[in-house]
Amino acid sequence: MLKLVTVELPEALRGPLVELLPESPTAFIRNGGGIIGFGEALRITAKGPDRIATLATKWRAAVADSVVEDSVNLPGTGLVAFGSIAFADSSASESVLIVPEVLIGSRDGRMWLTSVAGAQWPARTAYRTNEAVTLKPGRQSREGFEASVQSAIDAILAGEAAKVVLARDLVASVESAFDIRPVLAKLAERYPSCWVYSVDGTFGASPELLVRVAHGQVSARVLAGTAGRGTDPEVDQAIAAALAGSSKNLAEHTFAVDSLVQALEPFCDHVDADSEPFSLALPNVWHLASDVHGVLKQESSVLDLADALHPTAAVAGTPRREAQQLIEQLEPFDRGRYAGPVGWIGADGDGEWAIALRGGQLGSHEVRAFAGCGIVAESEPSAELAETDLKFQPINGALA
């Protein structure tokens, strides 16, 4: 049985979350707020087609077998698990939920500490300076990616699918003493509006919210359609306007929004999506974005909704099954947890999950990063390759 206590964080321990990260941290941070964790009090794993449902069932059992004293009562207090889920049913990567031994959270000016069985937050240690990491093509070369994109276009023109999302990978060797904390701090500083995550070696800064559940309210953010930022303000605005008027990008975006709304409808009394996408500015790219909101009509956890939503058309394509089959045929690697759900769940089933984008997977001696883009009939292989270069910029910059 797990016994946890949540209290207000003592003043002596307070500071920006990115400065409080312990070694080998778990983290889910956005705009300075969020939660960070240390150690493992409980680890739940699953594989295969039913992995998310299995995690949800095991989580309910863990909640029933826990005792919690929570004097703060905010989202992210009490019993909380960080999670990272494999993209594909066939992935060799485990999907995990991890309850940390100690958690620190920050929300709306309040900070708290949750500890398991009297565990203590480790003493602060200085972030180590890593050697610069240069990512190089992995199992998918630049030429191989363009060939895969052309094959996807051919399949779409033949009626096999309407949209397919294809990715490529970059890899580099790292020292066994590599410190992920400076990488997370750079991502949080440069991409404050993104969800900066670190769970069991999966890390990055995602601009895309898969699903959030809070007190019966459901929200999500869909991104599909991308263009690089301009250095001149007038040129930059012209790029944003061109993206918003691009039939190719609008079609890709519509596929993504429609698939998410349809997946949410069985769980909600009503679902509302933006009537038109808005242009979302990140430091390196413009995205077409739409926010989606709903009201739960039944008792469902955020993991139940993630199970229904994943994979969205924004990271797989449409129709879902046909797009996934093409991904398996055309990508020469296992995505692992790239483009899978990453986030947290509380004892009440509420939580927040992003899509594991703009990041990678850290192993004992290697880091592998991924970036992908949506392929539709009007796509051009060279342009899609250039889009992946843009999407690799956050991780390249953080590792450099």
Secondary structure as GFF3:
##gff-version 3
##sequence-region A 1 400
A	DSSP	beta_strand	2	8	.	.	.	ID=ss1
A	DSSP	three_ten_helix	11	13	.	.	.	ID=ss2
A	DSSP	alpha_helix	17	20	.	.	.	ID=ss3
A	DSSP	beta_strand	26	30	.	.	.	ID=ss4
A	DSSP	beta_strand	33	38	.	.	.	ID=ss5
A	DSSP	beta_strand	42	46	.	.	.	ID=ss6
A	DSSP	alpha_helix	51	64	.	.	.	ID=ss7
A	DSSP	beta_strand	66	70	.	.	.	ID=ss8
A	DSSP	beta_strand	80	84	.	.	.	ID=ss9
A	DSSP	beta_strand	95	99	.	.	.	ID=ss10
A	DSSP	beta_strand	102	107	.	.	.	ID=ss11
A	DSSP	beta_strand	110	116	.	.	.	ID=ss12
A	DSSP	beta_strand	136	137	.	.	.	ID=ss13
A	DSSP	alpha_helix	142	157	.	.	.	ID=ss14
A	DSSP	beta_strand	163	173	.	.	.	ID=ss15
A	DSSP	alpha_helix	181	190	.	.	.	ID=ss16
A	DSSP	beta_strand	195	199	.	.	.	ID=ss17
A	DSSP	beta_strand	202	206	.	.	.	ID=ss18
A	DSSP	beta_strand	209	214	.	.	.	ID=ss19
A	DSSP	beta_strand	217	228	.	.	.	ID=ss20
A	DSSP	alpha_helix	233	244	.	.	.	ID=ss21
A	DSSP	alpha_helix	247	264	.	.	.	ID=ss22
A	DSSP	three_ten_helix	265	267	.	.	.	ID=ss23
A	DSSP	beta_strand	268	273	.	.	.	ID=ss24
A	DSSP	beta_strand	278	281	.	.	.	ID=ss25
A	DSSP	beta_strand	285	296	.	.	.	ID=ss26
A	DSSP	alpha_helix	302	309	.	.	.	ID=ss27
A	DSSP	beta_strand	317	318	.	.	.	ID=ss28
A	DSSP	alpha_helix	320	330	.	.	.	ID=ss29
A	DSSP	beta_strand	341	346	.	.	.	ID=ss30
A	DSSP	beta_strand	351	355	.	.	.	ID=ss31
A	DSSP	beta_strand	359	362	.	.	.	ID=ss32
A	DSSP	beta_strand	366	375	.	.	.	ID=ss33
A	DSSP	alpha_helix	381	399	.	.	.	ID=ss34
###
